[in-house]
Amino acid sequence: MEQVGLAIIGSTGAIGKTHIEAIDGLSSCRLVGLNARRLEPLSQQASKLGVRAYSTLDQVLDESEVHAVIIATPHPSHKDIALEAIEAGKHVLIEKPMSATPSEADEIIKAARNCNVTLGVLFNNRFRRQAQLMRALIDKNAVGKVYRANMVTAMFRSQDYYDRLDWRGTWEYEGGGALINQGIHAIDMFQWLVGMPQSVFGVLRTLKHRIEVEDYASAILEYEGGALGALQCDTVQAPNKQRIEIYGENGALVMDDWNVTLHRLDTSLQEFLENDKTVRFIPPGSNSEIFESGIEEGTHAPAIDDFCCAIKEGRDPAITGEEGLKSQELVAAITLSGCTGEKVSLPVNRTRFDSLIGQLKETKKLPDLSFCSR
């Protein structure tokens, strides 16, 4: 095929509109049609763009010119839409997170594999210049063996943000809060850079908002080989913050609000630590180099382009279903730990996590401190 025919499910929402803008100008694909629950805005949107308006998912899946669908609806609906599309033989690109729970993601991945269709998950942060640069530097061993990594993602949300849509901030529909919705972009980028931990210990709190789910989460991460990580994610902090720190034997790589700096040590940390006899409380000298600065817009376009090129070339997209599951797995582990007060190993026990979510849907709140500390 010369171009992949795309349909967007959930086109009238904010993220659906972002996908429409991203597709414009891509040579690998073309927009065939749109689908959304609100029919009047859908009709107006499709008419303006000169594409088809599909009032039902069945209409989308029956359309022969649609080769792939982009699912841009709230994530609790992702599994059912994805499974229907896969069964109809359509390739599927799912906006983050892939689903409400890891077990649902497992179903989607298995179905795509069985039906031999391309499955991708859209984590556009990986396509930012800063993320690509940091990954390249790590692959080149620029900081040496990593012994510590930290991540902070603070994305403020007002109470009105949660009140405006009834599915937000609930265990029944959102299945979590700051971790699964806002923080998962940064968490995906973080684990892509430093890898998945073996175990986590998490703390969840509802600090400020009138919601059922967490608006603050912290976690300690343990990695194979003894390295440690720390993660903080919230929707209460002001000002906002995006920061990743990666410390290795030969230096440190830091991204602070999309400003990337590499600090190269003059001497390896272990060598200096063992042999320096001069000033005992000063670390080895370093040279700093600033590579990138400022936030980059329009990163959905390269993600969609990669997915469509993967279909045309018969290869995997950059972020497969298995790749997209990793950050969701990490979120689930932190959630399970934060609600039980226990260290949780990865991969997460699906039965145990699903049981926890079932309990949280009934209680409609995080467990109290006494429960968390048992």
C-alpha positions in Angstrom: 0.0 0.0 0.0 1.2 3.5 -0.8 -0.5 5.1 2.3 -2.0 3.6 5.4 -5.7 4.6 5.7 -6.4 5.7 9.2 -9.5 6.3 11.3 -9.4 8.0 14.6 -11.7 6.7 17.4 -12.5 9.5 19.8 -11.7 12.2 17.4 -13.6 15.1 19.1 -11.6 14.9 22.3 -8.5 16.9 23.0 -6.1 14.1 22.2 -8.1 13.1 19.1 -7.6 16.6 17.7 -3.9 16.3 18.4 -3.8 13.1 16.3 -5.6 14.9 13.4 -3.1 17.7 13.4 -0.2 15.1 13.6 -1.4 13.1 10.6 -1.6 16.2 8.4 1.5 16.3 6.2 2.6 12.7 6.7 3.3 10.8 3.5 3.0 7.4 5.1 -0.7 7.7 5.8 -3.9 9.5 5.1 -7.0 10.2 7.2 -10.0 8.3 6.0 -12.5 9.0 8.7 -13.4 9.9 12.2 -15.6 8.3 15.0 -16.8 9.8 18.2 -19.8 9.6 20.6 -20.9 13.2 20.1 -22.4 13.1 16.7 -23.0 16.8 16.0 -19.3 17.8 16.7 -18.2 14.7 14.8 -20.2 15.7 11.7 -18.8 19.2 11.8 -15.3 18.0 12.3 -15.4 15.5 9.4 -17.1 18.0 7.1 -14.4 20.5 7.8 -11.6 18.0 7.1 -13.3 16.4 4.1 -13.3 12.9 5.6 -16.0 10.4 6.5 -17.9 10.6 9.8 -18.6 7.1 11.3 -21.3 7.2 14.0 -20.5 3.6 15.2 -17.4 1.5 15.6 -18.9 -1.1 13.3 -19.0 1.4 10.5 -15.3 2.1 10.9 -14.4 -1.6 11.0 -16.5 -2.3 7.9 -14.7 0.3 5.9 -12.2 -1.3 3.5 -10.2 1.9 3.1 -9.4 1.9 6.8 -6.3 -0.2 7.4 -5.6 1.0 10.9 -7.3 2.7 13.8 -6.0 5.2 16.3 -7.7 4.8 19.7 -7.9 8.2 21.4 -10.7 7.6 23.8 -10.3 7.5 27.6 -8.2 4.5 28.5 -10.9 2.5 30.3 -12.5 1.9 26.9 -9.3 0.9 25.1 -9.5 -2.9 25.6 -13.0 -3.4 24.1 -12.3 -1.1 21.1 -8.9 -2.7 20.5 -10.2 -6.2 20.6 -13.0 -5.5 18.1 -10.6 -3.7 15.8 -8.1 -6.5 15.9 -10.7 -9.1 15.3 -11.8 -7.1 12.2 -8.2 -7.3 10.9 -7.3 -3.7 11.5 -3.9 -2.5 12.8 -4.2 -0.7 16.1 -2.3 2.3 17.6 -3.4 3.0 21.1 -2.9 6.3 23.0 -1.3 5.8 26.4 -2.0 3.9 28.6 -2.8 0.8 26.6 -5.6 -0.2 29.0 -6.9 0.1 32.5 -4.9 -2.9 33.9 -1.9 -5.1 32.8 -4.2 -8.1 32.4 -6.3 -6.1 29.9 -3.1 -5.2 28.1 -2.2 -8.9 28.0 -5.4 -9.6 26.2 -4.8 -7.0 23.6 -1.2 -8.1 23.0 -2.3 -11.8 22.7 -5.1 -10.9 20.3 -2.9 -8.8 18.0 -0.3 -11.6 17.9 -2.9 -14.3 17.1 -4.5 -12.1 14.3 -1.2 -11.0 12.9 -1.9 -7.3 13.0 0.4 -4.5 14.0 -0.1 -3.2 17.6 1.5 0.1 18.7 1.2 2.2 21.8 1.7 6.0 21.6 4.2 7.3 24.1 5.3 10.4 22.2 7.9 11.5 24.8 10.2 8.8 23.4 10.2 10.7 20.1 11.4 14.0 21.7 14.9 15.1 20.7 15.9 15.1 24.4 14.7 11.5 24.9 16.5 10.3 21.8 19.7 12.1 22.8 19.6 10.7 26.3 19.0 7.2 25.0 21.9 7.5 22.5 24.3 8.7 25.3 23.3 5.9 27.6 23.8 3.4 24.7 27.3 4.8 24.2 28.0 4.3 27.9 28.5 8.0 28.4 28.0 7.8 32.2 29.3 4.3 32.7 27.5 1.7 34.9 24.4 3.3 36.4 24.1 3.1 40.2 21.2 5.6 40.8 18.4 7.2 38.9 15.7 9.6 39.9 12.6 10.9 38.3 10.1 13.7 39.2 7.0 14.4 37.1 4.7 17.1 38.5 1.7 18.0 36.4 -0.7 20.2 38.2 -4.5 19.6 37.8 -7.3 21.7 39.4 -10.3 20.3 41.1 -12.4 21.4 38.1 -10.3 19.1 35.9 -11.6 16.1 37.8 -15.1 17.5 38.2 -15.6 18.2 34.5 -15.7 14.5 33.5 -17.2 12.0 35.8 -14.8 9.2 34.9 -11.7 11.1 36.1 -10.4 10.5 39.6 -12.3 7.3 40.1 -11.2 3.7 40.6 -14.2 2.4 38.7 -13.4 4.2 35.4 -9.9 5.7 35.6 -8.4 2.8 37.6 -5.8 5.2 39.2 -4.8 8.8 39.3 -1.5 10.7 38.8 0.4 7.5 38.0 -1.7 5.9 35.3 -3.0 9.1 33.6 -0.5 12.0 33.9 2.7 10.4 35.1 2.8 7.4 32.8 4.4 9.4 29.9 7.4 10.3 32.1 7.5 6.9 33.7 7.6 5.3 30.2 10.5 7.5 29.2 12.3 6.9 32.5 12.1 3.1 32.2 13.1 3.3 28.5 16.3 5.0 29.6 17.3 3.0 32.7 15.3 -0.2 32.3 12.7 -2.0 34.4 13.3 -2.6 38.1 13.1 -5.9 39.8 11.0 -4.6 42.7 9.3 -1.5 44.0 8.1 0.0 47.3 5.5 2.7 46.8 3.5 5.2 48.8 0.3 6.7 47.5 -1.7 9.7 48.9 -4.7 11.8 48.1 -3.2 15.1 49.3 -5.3 17.9 47.9 -8.1 16.8 45.5 -11.6 15.5 46.3 -11.0 12.3 44.3 -10.9 8.6 45.0 -7.5 8.0 43.5 -3.9 9.2 44.3 -2.8 12.7 43.4 0.7 11.9 44.8 2.9 8.9 44.5 6.5 8.1 45.5 8.4 4.9 45.0 11.8 3.3 45.6 13.0 1.1 42.7 15.5 -1.8 43.0 17.3 -2.9 39.9 19.3 -6.0 39.0 22.9 -5.5 40.1 22.0 -3.3 43.1 21.2 0.0 41.5 18.5 2.1 43.1 15.9 4.5 41.7 13.5 7.0 43.1 10.2 8.2 41.5 7.8 11.0 42.4 4.6 11.7 40.5 1.8 14.1 41.4 -0.8 16.5 40.2 -0.6 18.9 43.2 2.8 20.5 42.9 3.3 24.0 41.7 5.2 24.9 39.6 5.2 21.9 37.3 8.4 19.9 37.0 9.9 17.3 34.7 13.3 16.0 35.8 15.3 12.8 35.3 18.7 12.2 36.9 20.9 9.2 35.9 24.1 8.8 37.8 26.9 6.4 36.7 30.5 5.6 37.5 31.8 8.1 34.8 29.3 10.9 35.2 25.7 12.0 35.3 23.0 12.7 32.7 20.3 15.2 33.8 17.2 16.4 32.1 15.6 19.4 33.9 12.4 20.6 32.3 13.7 19.3 28.9 17.1 20.9 29.3 19.7 18.1 29.0 23.1 18.2 30.5 25.9 15.6 30.5 28.4 15.8 33.4 31.6 13.8 32.6 33.8 13.0 35.6 37.5 13.6 35.2 38.2 10.3 37.0 35.9 7.4 37.5 33.9 7.6 40.7 35.2 4.3 42.2 38.8 5.1 41.4 38.6 8.6 42.9 36.7 7.3 45.9 39.4 4.8 46.7 42.5 6.7 45.8 42.0 10.4 46.5 44.1 11.6 49.5 43.7 15.4 49.0 40.3 16.9 50.0 38.2 14.1 51.4 34.8 15.7 51.0 35.0 17.1 47.5 33.9 14.8 44.6 36.0 14.4 41.4 36.0 17.2 39.0 33.7 17.2 35.9 33.1 18.8 32.6 29.5 19.8 31.8 27.9 19.9 28.3 24.4 21.2 27.6 22.9 19.4 24.6 19.2 20.4 24.3 16.9 22.9 25.8 13.2 23.8 25.7 10.1 21.7 25.2 9.5 20.3 21.7 6.0 20.3 20.2 4.5 18.0 17.5 6.0 14.7 18.7 2.8 12.7 17.9 3.6 13.0 14.2 6.9 10.9 14.3 5.2 8.4 16.5 2.3 7.9 14.0 4.7 8.0 11.1 6.8 5.2 12.6 3.6 3.1 13.2 2.4 3.5 9.6 5.9 2.8 8.2 6.0 -0.3 10.3 2.8 -1.6 8.7 4.1 -0.8 5.2 7.5 -2.4 5.8 6.2 -5.4 7.7 8.3 -4.6 10.9 7.5 -3.9 14.5 6.8 -0.3 15.4 9.2 1.5 17.8 6.8 1.0 20.7 5.1 -2.4 20.5 2.4 -3.7 22.8 5.0 -5.4 24.9 7.0 -2.2 25.1 3.9 -0.2 25.9 3.1 -2.6 28.7 6.3 -1.9 30.7 5.3 1.5 32.1 1.8 0.2 32.9 3.4 -2.8 34.7 5.5 -0.4 36.8 2.5 1.8 37.6 0.6 -1.3 38.7 3.5 -2.5 40.9 3.7 0.9 42.6 -0.1 1.0 43.1 -0.1 -2.5 44.6 2.8 -1.7 46.9 1.3 1.6 48.0 -2.0 0.0 48.9 -0.5 -3.0 50.8 2.6 -1.5 52.4 4.7 -4.4 50.9 7.6 -4.5 48.5 6.3 -5.8 45.1 8.3 -7.8 42.6 7.8 -7.4 38.9 6.1 -8.6 36.8 3.0 -7.9 38.8 0.8 -10.8 39.9 -2.3 -10.2 37.7 -4.8 -11.9 39.9 -3.6 -10.0 43.0 -3.7 -6.6 41.2 -7.1 -7.2 39.7 -8.4 -8.2 43.1 -7.0 -4.9 44.6 -8.7 -2.8 41.9 -11.9 -4.6 42.6 -11.7 -3.7 46.3 -10.8 -0.1 45.5 -13.8 0.2 43.2 -16.0 -0.8 46.1 -14.4 1.4 48.8 -13.9 4.4 46.4 -10.8 5.5 48.2 -7.2 4.6 49.0 -6.6 2.4 52.0 -5.9 4.3 55.2 -2.5 4.5 56.7 -3.0 1.6 59.1 -3.9 -0.7 56.3 -0.9 0.5 54.2 1.5 -0.2 57.1 0.4 -3.7 57.9 
